[in-house]
């Protein structure tokens, strides 16, 4: 922790300064207080904010992936409603009667 005093911790701002519906910046994922008080924070507080931003980014990416998966399943079900893609695992298919000529 001694080195923290020697190096300035840069702001995570990437220049996309718009808030989402939850109040987080769409670019750096900091909340209002974290953005406005950045210059007043100690190095430890700045590292904590960066850690929180990384967690928020991972949660956002996971939510996007889950939404895409749900959309894909819905699209597949719409195209062919007789097939059930929800709980089908690749190893659950029975290929014992399959033969190559």
C-alpha positions as CSV (number, residue, x, y, z in Angstrom):
1,X,0.0,0.0,0.0
2,X,3.0,2.3,0.2
3,X,3.1,2.8,-3.5
4,X,-0.4,4.2,-3.6
5,X,1.0,7.5,-2.4
6,X,3.4,7.8,-5.4
7,X,1.0,7.2,-8.3
8,X,-2.1,9.0,-9.1
9,X,-5.1,6.8,-9.9
10,X,-6.7,7.9,-13.1
11,X,-10.5,8.4,-13.4
12,X,-12.2,5.4,-15.1
13,X,-14.2,7.9,-17.2
14,X,-14.3,7.1,-20.9
15,X,-16.1,10.1,-22.1
16,X,-19.6,8.6,-22.4
17,X,-21.2,10.8,-19.7
18,X,-24.9,9.7,-19.7
19,X,-26.8,8.1,-16.8
20,X,-28.8,4.9,-17.3
21,X,-32.2,4.2,-15.6
22,X,-30.4,3.1,-12.4
23,X,-28.3,6.2,-12.1
24,X,-25.0,4.7,-13.2
25,X,-22.9,6.3,-15.9
26,X,-23.2,4.4,-19.2
27,X,-19.5,4.7,-19.8
28,X,-17.7,4.1,-16.6
29,X,-20.5,2.6,-14.5
30,X,-20.0,5.0,-11.5
31,X,-22.9,6.4,-9.6
32,X,-23.5,10.1,-9.2
33,X,-21.5,10.4,-5.9
34,X,-18.6,8.4,-7.2
35,X,-18.4,10.7,-10.3
36,X,-18.7,14.0,-8.4
37,X,-16.5,13.1,-5.5
38,X,-13.7,11.4,-7.4
39,X,-11.2,14.1,-6.8
40,X,-11.9,14.1,-3.0
41,X,-11.5,10.3,-2.6
42,X,-8.4,8.7,-1.2
43,X,-6.5,6.2,-3.2
44,X,-8.1,3.3,-1.3
45,X,-11.6,4.8,-2.0
46,X,-10.7,5.2,-5.7
47,X,-9.6,1.5,-5.9
48,X,-12.8,0.5,-4.2
49,X,-14.9,2.5,-6.8
50,X,-12.9,0.9,-9.6
51,X,-13.6,-2.6,-8.1
52,X,-17.3,-1.8,-7.9
53,X,-17.3,-0.6,-11.5
54,X,-15.8,-3.9,-12.7
55,X,-18.4,-5.8,-10.8
56,X,-21.2,-3.7,-12.3
57,X,-19.7,-4.3,-15.8
58,X,-19.6,-8.1,-15.3
59,X,-23.3,-8.0,-14.0
60,X,-24.3,-6.0,-17.0
61,X,-22.6,-8.3,-19.5
62,X,-24.2,-11.4,-17.8
63,X,-27.6,-9.8,-18.0
64,X,-27.1,-9.0,-21.7
65,X,-26.0,-12.6,-22.4
66,X,-29.0,-14.0,-20.5
67,X,-31.3,-11.7,-22.4
68,X,-29.8,-12.8,-25.8
69,X,-30.1,-16.5,-24.8
70,X,-33.8,-16.0,-23.8
71,X,-34.4,-14.2,-27.1
72,X,-32.7,-17.0,-29.1
73,X,-34.8,-19.6,-27.4
74,X,-38.0,-17.6,-28.0
75,X,-37.1,-17.2,-31.7
76,X,-36.4,-20.9,-32.1
77,X,-39.7,-21.8,-30.5
78,X,-41.5,-19.4,-32.8
79,X,-39.9,-20.8,-35.9
80,X,-40.7,-24.4,-34.9
81,X,-43.1,-24.7,-31.9
82,X,-42.9,-28.5,-32.0
83,X,-39.3,-28.5,-30.9
84,X,-38.4,-27.8,-27.3
85,X,-35.0,-26.1,-27.0
86,X,-35.2,-25.0,-23.4
87,X,-33.8,-28.0,-21.5
88,X,-32.2,-30.0,-24.3
89,X,-28.5,-30.8,-23.6
90,X,-26.3,-32.1,-26.5
91,X,-25.5,-35.4,-24.7
92,X,-29.2,-36.1,-24.2
93,X,-29.7,-37.0,-27.8
94,X,-30.1,-40.7,-28.7
95,X,-27.9,-41.5,-31.7
96,X,-27.6,-45.3,-31.1
97,X,-29.5,-46.1,-34.3
98,X,-27.4,-43.8,-36.5
99,X,-25.2,-45.5,-39.1
100,X,-22.8,-44.2,-41.7
101,X,-22.9,-45.8,-45.1
